[in-house]
Each structure stands twice: as C-alpha cells, then as structure tokens.
C-alpha cells in the first residue's frame, strides 16, 4: 500500500536525433583525447620502425623464393606430381633424366 509520499524522480526525456548525434560526437572526442593522452608515441614509432625492418626481411625472403627452380628441384616436383595425381610409382623414375621425366610429365599434365 503505497501512499505516494516518496520523492518523485523524473525520468530524463529522450533526446532528439540531432541532439543525440551532437552528444555522441562530443563523447567520442573526449574518448579520443583520453586515448591519445595515454599513448606513448616513442613506443609507437619504434614499433613501426621494427615492423618496417621485418617487412624488409620478408621482401628479401620472397625475392629468394622468386628465383627460378633448378633442374633438380623441377625434376623432384614433377615426380611428386606424377606420384600423387597420376599414381606413378617412384621406382618408375629411377635412372631417368630430367628431360625424360619432363616428357612424361607434359603428356600427363596436358591430358588432365
């Protein structure tokens, strides 16, 4: 049995769309300023420079990977392809030269 003698607290009225947008923008600016205050820019610059050096290492590695394959590497890759896709046995390739394997590879690869 409420007698209504309590203090009335009025609910805040919902803001209109434009007012809400302005309030959100102001809050976002405050948050951004607070975040920028906490950032140690020297650490950020060091991190960027370290990443740049790592990128140079990656570029150097990729340049090494772009080198053309040697005949031995190509022969090995063709043998693996023929073994896995066309189901050749590895004994089939014993004593064969690169050119012999390449002919077999081209026939089977072009037929697939």
ZAMARGU-4260 file (C-alpha; in steps of 0.2 Angstrom, whole numbers, plus 5000, padded with zeros to 4 digits):
<rodrens>
0) 5000/5000/5000 | 5010/5015/4993 | 5004/5031/5000 | 5014/5041/4987 | 5024/5051/4999
5) 5041/5046/4991 | 5052/5058/4981 | 5047/5058/4963 | 5062/5056/4951 | 5058/5062/4934
10) 5065/5051/4920 | 5076/5060/4908 | 5067/5064/4892 | 5074/5055/4877 | 5085/5067/4866
15) 5080/5072/4849 | 5090/5064/4835 | 5101/5079/4831 | 5105/5082/4850 | 5109/5064/4852
20) 5121/5065/4837 | 5130/5080/4845 | 5131/5072/4862 | 5139/5056/4854 | 5151/5066/4844
25) 5157/5076/4860 | 5159/5060/4870 | 5169/5052/4855 | 5180/5067/4855 | 5183/5065/4874
30) 5187/5047/4872 | 5199/5050/4858 | 5208/5064/4868 | 5209/5052/4883 | 5217/5038/4872
35) 5229/5050/4864 | 5235/5056/4881 | 5239/5038/4886 | 5248/5033/4870 | 5267/5034/4871
40) 5272/5040/4854 | 5290/5035/4856 | 5285/5017/4858 | 5273/5018/4843 | 5287/5025/4832
45) 5299/5011/4837 | 5286/4998/4834 | 5283/5005/4816 | 5302/5005/4813 | 5304/4987/4819
50) 5289/4982/4808 | 5297/4991/4793 | 5313/4981/4796 | 5303/4965/4797 | 5295/4969/4781
55) 5312/4971/4773 | 5317/4953/4779 | 5300/4947/4771 | 5304/4955/4755 | 5321/4948/4754
60) 5314/4930/4758 | 5301/4932/4744 | 5315/4938/4732 | 5324/4922/4736 | 5308/4912/4733
65) 5306/4920/4716 | 5322/4913/4709 | 5319/4900/4695 | 5320/4882/4701 | 5335/4871/4697
70) 5333/4856/4686 | 5334/4845/4701 | 5320/4854/4710 | 5309/4854/4695 | 5313/4835/4692
75) 5308/4832/4710 | 5292/4842/4709 | 5287/4834/4693 | 5290/4817/4701 | 5279/4821/4716
80) 5265/4827/4705 | 5266/4811/4694 | 5266/4801/4710 | 5251/4810/4718 | 5240/4814/4704
85) 5244/4801/4690 | 5248/4787/4703 | 5266/4783/4696 | 5277/4773/4707 | 5294/4781/4712
90) 5303/4766/4706 | 5297/4771/4688 | 5308/4786/4689 | 5324/4778/4694 | 5338/4781/4682
95) 5328/4794/4672 | 5335/4811/4667 | 5326/4827/4669 | 5322/4828/4650 | 5314/4810/4651
100) 5303/4814/4666 | 5298/4831/4658 | 5291/4822/4643 | 5281/4810/4654 | 5275/4825/4664
105) 5270/4835/4650 | 5260/4821/4642 | 5251/4818/4659 | 5249/4836/4664 | 5241/4841/4647
110) 5229/4826/4647 | 5222/4832/4664
</rodrens>
